[in-house]
Amino acid sequence: MNPHIRYFMKMEYLVFLVMLLLPSSFSTLVQPSAPPDQLSLLTVKATITSDPNNALANWNTTIPMCNWTGVLCSPNSQQVVMLDFTAKGLQGVISLALGNLTALVQLYLNYNQLHGSIPDELGKLTGLKFLLCLDNYFTGIILPSLKNLSTLLHLDLSSNNLHGPIPPEIGMLTQLRWLYLYANQLSGSIPSSIGNLSNLVVLQLLANNLTGSIPHEIGNLTQLRTSSSMKISCQEQSFFRNHSFGIGDADQFAKTSPMEK
């Protein structure tokens, strides 16, 4: 027999033996890799300690990630663009791995029983437009790293246990249209940098421990309107308590003394 033919026959036999002895390794080699965000989502699931409605029951490797409950992927890729945990009854903390979902545009954590601090890693989600964390048990401060979310349109951190001041960096979110921080334990004064949020139509700060005067820079917020859905609400210890008010003409408001408000 030709020695070259004999050589190739031996090699073919060796490959056959490898396939028999290492089937799992071979199948791993030929199967497509998991979507890049899948491991991050499974890490997020691991920090959820209670899921009474089985909202995350189908978050496993036997089901395509983009078919998981609450997950929406980009049609052009397998990257997650929306994560919706709204009113799922979830308990636990938010994993730092959320910061790895770099294509995320919408993040809804509202109406659950999540606790702990809001991860600083969320500041990595520079394409985020909607961040809703209302009605949970989050503690800690409003992180200055949120300043990196330059495309953010809607920020709702209301009805939690956040404390400390409203960071002046919030004024860097110049695309913001809805800002809800009410019903926390925020303290200190309202930063004048809020006046940079010229696209803002809703600003709600009531039911906190804010002190000092309302900055005249709020007069720059000419998009604010008086209505049930477009208003500014706040609580100022220095001048009044347990009041909310609306602004129809922000320029006129800026000319009004704090005592008159």
N, C-alpha and C positions, 0 to 999 in steps of 0.2 A: 504494500500500500504506500502510496505517495506520503512521504514524511510530513508534508504541509497539511494534507488532509487529516492525517492522524493527530496532528497538533490541534487543529480546530475542533476535532471531535472531542478531544480531552477537555478543551476549554468550555465547550458547550455542556459537557457533563458536569464540570465544576460549577457552572452557573446554575444548572438544574439543582445540584445539591444545596447551594446557597439558598435558593428559593424554597426548598423543602425545610431546611433547618431554621431559617430566619424569616418566616412568613410575615410577622408583624413589622419587622424592620423594612422588608421590601415594600409592603403596602404603604408604609409611611413615606417612603421615597417617591412612590408614583402618585400618591394622592395630592391634590392641590392643598396649599397651606391655608390655615385658618385666616379669616379677615383680620386685619391689624387691630381692630377695636374689640375683638371678641374676648381676649384675655382681660382687658381692662373692665369690660362689663361683668365678667364672671368674678372679678375681684370686688367690684361694687356690690354684687349680689352677696358675696361672702360676709360683708359687714352689716347686712340686714338680718337682724335677730328674730324678727317676727313678720310673717307675711300671711295674715289671717284669711285673705281672699285668694291666696295662691296666684297672685298676679305675676310672680316670677317663676311659676312652675315649669314653664316651657323654655326657660333660660338654661339650655344644656346643649352639648355638642352634637346631639342627634337631630337637632332642628336648626335650619339656617338662621344665623344671627339676625338677619333682616326681617325674619318672621316672628321674632320674640315680641311679647306683649310690651307696648310702650316704646318700642324702638322703630325709628324711621331712618332709612338709609338714603343716601344720595342715589339718584337713578344712574349716575355716571360712575359710581364706585361702590364699594362695600363699606364706606365710612358712615358713621352715625351722624346724622344732622339734627335729630330730635330725640330727646329722652323724656318721656312723660310718665311720672309717678303720681299724677294728681289723684288724691282721695283714694289711695289703695290701702290705707290702714297700716302702712309700713312702720316698723320700729327698728331702731339701730342708728348707726352713724354713717356719715357720708365718706366714702373711701377717697383717699388722695388720688386714686387711679382715674377719677373723673377728669382730672387735668390732662390725661393722655388722649381724650377724645377731641382732637384738635380741629375737627371739621364741624363740631357742634354749633348749631345756630339757636336752638330752643331747648331750654332745660326747665322742666316743671317738677318741683319737689313739693308743691303746696298741698295742704290739708292731709298731713300725715302725723306721725308721732316721732319724727326724727329728732335726735338730740346731738349734743356735742357742738363743736365749732364748725363754721363754714370753712372748708379747706382753702388755704391760701393758693393752692394749685389751680383754683378756678380762674385765677388771673392769667393763666396760660391760654384760655379759650378766647383768643382775640377776635374770632368771628361771631361771638355770641351776640344775639339780638334780644332775646327774651330770657330773663332769669327770675323765676318766681319761686320763693321759698316760704311764702306766708303760711301762718297757722301751723307751726311746728314748735319744738322746744329748743331751738338753736340758742346757744350761749356764745359768749366771747364778744369781740368787737367787730365793727364793720371794717373789713380789711382794706388798707390803702392799695393793695395790689389790684383791686377792682378798677383802678384807674386805667389798667391796660385794656379794658373792654371798650375800646373806642367806638365800636359799632353798636353798642347797647342802646335799645329803644325803650325797654320796659324792665325796671328793677323793682321788685316787691319783696321786702324783707320784713313786712309787718307781722304783728301778732306772734312774736318770739320773745326771747329773754336776752336780747342783745343789749350791751351796756357800753359805756364810754362815749366819747364825742362822735359827732358826724365828721368824718375825716374831710379836710379841705380838698383832698384829691378827687372827691366826688365831682367837683367842678370841671374835671377834665373829660367827663362823659358828655360831650357837647351834642351828641345825637339823641340824648335821652328825651323821651316824651312823657313817660309816666314814672313817677318816683313815689313809692309808698314805704314809709318807715314808721308808721304809727304803731302804738301799743307795744312798745319795747321799754327799755330802761335807759334810753339814751340821755346823756347829760351834756352840760356845757352849752355853748352858744351855737346858733345857726351860722355856719361859715359863710362869709361874704362871697366865696367862690361859687355858691349856688346861683348867683346872678349870671354866671357864664352859660347856664343851661337855657339858652335862648329858644330852644324848640320845645320846652316843657309846657305841657297842657294840664298836667295834674301833679300836685305836690301835697302830700299828706304826712304831717309830722305829729298829729295830736297824740295825747296819752303817752307822753314821755316825761322826762325830768329836765327839759331844756330851760335855760335861763338867759338873761340878757335881753337886749333889744333885737327886734327883727331887722336884719340888715337892709339898708336902702337899696342895695344892689338887686334885690328882688324886683325892683321896678323895671329891670331889664327884661323881665319875663313877660313879654307882651302877648304871648300866646295863651296865657292863663285866662280862663273865663269862669264866670259864676254860673254853676249849674250843679246838678247832682253828680255828674260825672267829670266835670272840669272845675276843680277848685283847689285852693290851698288851705290846708287845715293845720293848726299847730296849737301847742299849749306852751305858754310862757309863764314861768313861775314869777318873774319879776312884776308882771302887770296884770295877768289874769290866769284863771285856772279852769279847766274843764269847759273850754269854749272852742268852737271851730268857726271859721269865717271864710267867706268867699271873696274873691277879687274879680271885679268885672273889668276894671281899668288899672292895669299894673302901674302905669305911669302916675296916676293919681295917688295910688297907694304909696308910692315912693315919696310923695310930697307930704304925706300925713305923718304926724309925730306918733311915736309908739304909744303914748298915753291915749291918743284919740282912737287908736285901733282897738 
